[in-house]
Amino acid sequence: MPSPLPLPARVLVKGASTVNWVSWMGGPRTDLGFPRAIEAELHAAGRPATVRNGAVLGQPTRHLVKEWQPEILQWSPDAVVILAGHYEAIHLFIPHWFERHANRVDRPTTGLQHLYFRKIIRAVWKPLVTVQSKIDGPLGTRLLRRRIRRMNRDLEGYIAKVRTVASPLIFVLELLPPAGAHNNWFPGMSDRIAMVNQVNRELIERLDEPDIRFFPVRDIVEEVAGGDPLAATPDGFHYTPALHGAIGRRLGQEIESWAKSQPHLSSVDLIEER
């Protein structure tokens, strides 16, 4: 008879474009996002693992729960990695639906619809961003304080719902502020990102469970890019392949350490024993 195999660790990653996008896109196959780097790290440690990337470009935190049934209830991940709050901290008054529509990655590249996006939608969006940037700095954080608090409540509700299915390990990632010229386009965003990190960290402290963790990213930026935010996120928002890789390795190491304490991942005889 063949030797029995242990159950593979299941990891789900949720969030918006920061999970999926590499700065810059179009590189070689070795430009892995951090979900794939988590999987590589677990396999390198000899841990069978499957990592699912459930992130959606431009996804608000309140939408995380939409896929709870297939992603959590049906699949039952062992660990869930969440990057939440970046989207809510970006714009001051531009409606989220219009922001997603103007920057959708599946917009047509030819024909009338291409002209519609380029000549109408983008032509309207760009002046709105310019106007918004002029009032964002002095007003942005105060006006969006309620939005960020609501985001945090949505995150808390999602975590509570996720934990009902066999209490998986949960990471909430620290967000990075915009880098380079994007500070001029979104002058209030750095303060809002700081507030998101603060309320998310306070949430984890309040929940006070060892398997719900706040995951710092700034110290990894120090290691990978010498603390230079523009070197870590050259397009202003998204991680370089090196930063993706370092984040994935660190998360993989923490998941592997946790998995060693989990009977269902360490014993092939668990089902028979019960």
C-alpha positions as CSV (number, residue, x, y, z in Angstrom):
1,M,0.0,0.0,0.0
2,P,1.2,3.5,-0.7
3,S,2.2,5.7,2.3
4,P,-0.7,7.9,3.5
5,L,-0.5,11.6,2.7
6,P,-1.3,14.3,5.2
7,L,-4.0,16.8,4.4
8,P,-2.7,19.9,2.5
9,A,-3.0,23.2,4.3
10,R,-5.6,25.4,2.7
11,V,-4.9,29.2,2.5
12,L,-7.3,31.8,1.2
13,V,-6.2,35.4,0.3
14,K,-8.8,38.2,0.2
15,G,-8.4,41.9,-0.7
16,A,-8.3,44.2,-3.7
17,S,-5.7,45.1,-6.3
18,T,-2.8,45.2,-3.9
19,V,-3.0,41.4,-3.7
20,N,-3.2,40.8,-7.4
21,W,-1.1,43.5,-9.0
22,V,2.6,43.6,-9.4
23,S,4.5,46.9,-9.8
24,W,5.2,46.9,-12.7
25,M,3.1,44.4,-14.6
26,G,4.3,42.6,-17.7
27,G,7.4,41.0,-16.3
28,P,8.6,37.3,-16.3
29,R,6.8,34.3,-14.8
30,T,9.0,34.7,-11.8
31,D,7.0,37.8,-10.8
32,L,4.8,36.0,-8.3
33,G,2.2,37.8,-6.2
34,F,2.4,37.0,-2.5
35,P,-0.4,34.4,-2.5
36,R,1.7,32.3,-4.9
37,A,4.8,33.1,-2.8
38,I,3.0,31.7,0.3
39,E,2.4,28.5,-1.5
40,A,6.0,28.3,-2.6
41,E,7.2,28.8,0.9
42,L,5.0,26.1,2.3
43,H,6.1,23.7,-0.3
44,A,9.7,24.5,0.3
45,A,9.1,23.6,4.0
46,G,7.7,20.2,2.9
47,R,4.1,21.3,3.7
48,P,1.5,20.2,1.2
49,A,-0.6,23.4,0.5
50,T,-3.2,24.9,-1.7
51,V,-3.5,28.7,-1.9
52,R,-6.5,30.4,-3.4
53,N,-6.4,34.0,-4.4
54,G,-9.9,35.4,-3.9
55,A,-9.0,39.1,-4.3
56,V,-10.9,41.3,-6.7
57,L,-9.7,44.6,-8.2
58,G,-11.4,47.6,-6.6
59,Q,-13.3,45.5,-4.0
60,P,-14.6,47.3,-0.9
61,T,-14.3,45.6,2.4
62,R,-18.1,45.2,2.7
63,H,-18.0,42.9,-0.4
64,L,-15.7,40.3,1.3
65,V,-18.6,38.4,2.7
66,K,-20.2,37.9,-0.7
67,E,-18.1,34.8,-1.4
68,W,-18.3,33.5,2.1
69,Q,-20.3,30.4,1.2
70,P,-18.0,29.0,-1.6
71,E,-14.8,30.3,-0.2
72,I,-15.2,29.6,3.5
73,L,-18.2,27.4,4.2
74,Q,-17.6,25.0,1.3
75,W,-13.8,25.1,1.1
76,S,-13.0,25.5,4.8
77,P,-9.6,27.1,4.6
78,D,-7.0,26.6,7.4
79,A,-5.7,30.2,7.1
80,V,-7.3,33.4,5.7
81,V,-5.1,36.4,4.7
82,I,-7.0,39.7,4.5
83,L,-5.8,43.0,3.0
84,A,-8.7,45.4,3.8
85,G,-9.2,49.1,3.9
86,H,-7.0,50.3,1.0
87,Y,-9.9,50.9,-1.3
88,E,-11.9,52.9,1.3
89,A,-9.0,55.2,1.9
90,I,-8.3,56.3,-1.7
91,H,-11.0,58.7,-2.9
92,L,-12.7,61.6,-1.1
93,F,-15.9,62.1,-3.1
94,I,-15.6,60.2,-6.5
95,P,-18.2,57.5,-6.3
96,H,-16.7,54.0,-5.9
97,W,-18.8,52.6,-8.8
98,F,-17.5,55.3,-11.1
99,E,-13.9,54.8,-10.0
100,R,-14.2,51.1,-10.7
101,H,-15.9,51.7,-14.1
102,A,-13.3,54.3,-15.2
103,N,-10.4,52.0,-14.3
104,R,-11.8,48.6,-15.1
105,V,-9.1,46.3,-16.4
106,D,-11.4,44.4,-18.8
107,R,-12.4,47.5,-20.8
108,P,-12.4,47.0,-24.6
109,T,-9.2,47.9,-26.5
110,T,-10.8,48.6,-29.9
111,G,-14.1,49.8,-31.3
112,L,-16.7,52.1,-30.1
113,Q,-16.6,51.0,-26.5
114,H,-12.9,51.7,-26.5
115,L,-13.6,55.3,-27.7
116,Y,-16.4,55.6,-25.1
117,F,-14.0,54.8,-22.3
118,R,-11.1,57.0,-23.6
119,K,-13.1,60.0,-24.8
120,I,-15.9,60.1,-22.3
121,I,-15.3,58.1,-19.1
122,R,-11.6,58.8,-18.7
123,A,-12.1,62.4,-19.9
124,V,-14.6,62.9,-17.1
125,W,-12.7,60.9,-14.4
126,K,-9.3,62.8,-14.8
127,P,-10.7,66.3,-14.0
128,L,-12.6,64.9,-11.1
129,V,-9.5,63.4,-9.6
130,T,-7.7,66.8,-10.1
131,V,-10.4,68.7,-8.3
132,Q,-10.6,66.1,-5.6
133,S,-6.8,66.4,-5.0
134,K,-7.1,70.1,-4.3
135,I,-9.5,69.6,-1.4
136,D,-8.3,66.2,-0.2
137,G,-5.5,67.2,2.0
138,P,-7.2,69.7,4.4
139,L,-10.5,67.8,4.5
140,G,-10.1,64.2,3.5
141,T,-9.3,62.5,6.8
142,R,-12.1,64.3,8.8
143,L,-14.7,63.6,6.1
144,L,-13.8,60.0,5.6
145,R,-13.5,59.1,9.3
146,R,-16.9,57.5,9.4
147,R,-16.2,55.6,6.2
148,I,-13.1,54.1,7.7
149,R,-14.9,53.2,10.9
150,R,-17.6,51.5,8.8
151,M,-14.9,49.6,6.9
152,N,-13.5,48.4,10.2
153,R,-17.0,47.1,11.3
154,D,-17.4,45.3,8.0
155,L,-14.0,43.7,8.6
156,E,-14.9,42.6,12.1
157,G,-18.2,41.1,10.8
158,Y,-16.3,39.2,8.1
159,I,-13.8,37.9,10.6
160,A,-16.6,36.7,12.9
161,K,-18.3,34.9,10.1
162,V,-15.1,33.3,8.9
163,R,-14.3,32.0,12.3
164,T,-17.6,30.1,12.5
165,V,-16.2,27.5,10.1
166,A,-13.6,25.6,12.1
167,S,-11.8,28.7,13.5
168,P,-9.1,29.3,10.9
169,L,-5.9,31.3,11.4
170,I,-6.5,34.9,10.2
171,F,-4.0,37.6,9.2
172,V,-5.0,41.2,8.7
173,L,-2.2,42.9,6.7
174,E,-0.8,46.4,7.4
175,L,-1.4,48.8,4.5
176,L,1.3,51.0,2.9
177,P,0.6,54.7,2.1
178,P,0.9,56.0,-1.5
179,A,4.4,56.7,-2.7
180,G,6.0,59.2,-5.1
181,A,3.7,61.5,-7.2
182,H,0.6,59.7,-5.9
183,N,1.0,61.7,-2.7
184,N,0.1,64.8,-4.8
185,W,-2.9,63.1,-6.3
186,F,-4.2,61.8,-3.0
187,P,-2.7,64.2,-0.4
188,G,-5.0,63.0,2.4
189,M,-4.6,59.3,1.7
190,S,-1.4,58.8,3.9
191,D,-3.3,60.0,7.0
192,R,-6.3,57.8,6.1
193,I,-4.1,54.8,5.6
194,A,-2.6,55.4,9.0
195,M,-6.1,55.6,10.5
196,V,-7.0,52.3,8.7
197,N,-4.0,50.6,10.2
198,Q,-4.8,52.0,13.6
199,V,-8.4,50.8,13.7
200,N,-7.5,47.4,12.2
201,R,-4.7,46.9,14.8
202,E,-7.1,48.0,17.6
203,L,-9.7,45.5,16.3
204,I,-7.2,42.6,16.5
205,E,-6.1,43.7,20.0
206,R,-9.7,43.9,21.1
207,L,-10.6,40.4,19.7
208,D,-7.5,39.2,21.6
209,E,-7.2,35.7,20.1
210,P,-3.9,34.2,19.2
211,D,-5.1,32.9,15.9
212,I,-6.3,36.4,14.7
213,R,-3.2,38.4,14.0
214,F,-2.1,41.8,12.6
215,F,0.6,41.3,10.1
216,P,3.1,44.2,9.8
217,V,4.5,45.1,6.4
218,R,6.6,48.1,7.0
219,D,9.5,46.1,8.5
220,I,9.5,44.0,5.4
221,V,9.8,47.2,3.3
222,E,12.9,48.0,5.4
223,E,14.4,44.7,4.6
224,V,13.6,44.6,0.9
225,A,13.8,48.3,-0.1
226,G,15.8,50.0,2.7
227,G,12.6,51.6,4.0
228,D,12.1,53.5,0.7
229,P,8.4,53.4,-0.1
230,L,8.9,54.3,-3.8
231,A,11.4,51.5,-4.2
232,A,8.9,49.1,-2.7
233,T,5.9,50.3,-4.7
234,P,7.2,52.0,-7.9
235,D,3.7,52.7,-9.3
236,G,2.7,54.3,-6.1
237,F,0.5,51.6,-4.7
238,H,1.4,48.0,-5.6
239,Y,4.3,45.8,-4.4
240,T,7.4,45.0,-6.4
241,P,8.0,41.2,-7.1
242,A,10.6,41.3,-4.4
243,L,8.2,42.7,-1.8
244,H,5.5,40.3,-2.9
245,G,8.0,37.5,-2.4
246,A,9.2,38.7,1.0
247,I,5.6,39.1,2.3
248,G,4.7,35.6,1.0
249,R,7.7,34.0,2.6
250,R,7.0,35.6,6.0
251,L,3.4,34.6,5.9
252,G,4.3,31.1,4.7
253,Q,6.7,30.8,7.7
254,E,4.0,31.8,10.2
255,I,1.4,29.5,8.6
256,E,3.9,26.6,8.7
257,S,4.7,27.3,12.3
258,W,1.0,27.3,13.2
259,A,0.2,24.2,11.1
260,K,2.7,22.1,13.1
261,S,0.3,22.5,16.1
262,Q,-2.8,21.4,14.1
263,P,-3.7,17.7,14.5
264,H,-5.6,17.6,11.2
265,L,-2.5,18.8,9.3
266,S,0.1,16.7,11.2
267,S,-1.6,13.3,11.6
268,V,-2.7,11.1,8.7
269,D,-4.6,8.9,11.2
270,L,-6.8,11.6,12.6
271,I,-10.0,10.5,10.9
272,E,-9.5,6.9,11.9
273,E,-8.6,7.8,15.5
274,R,-11.9,9.6,15.9
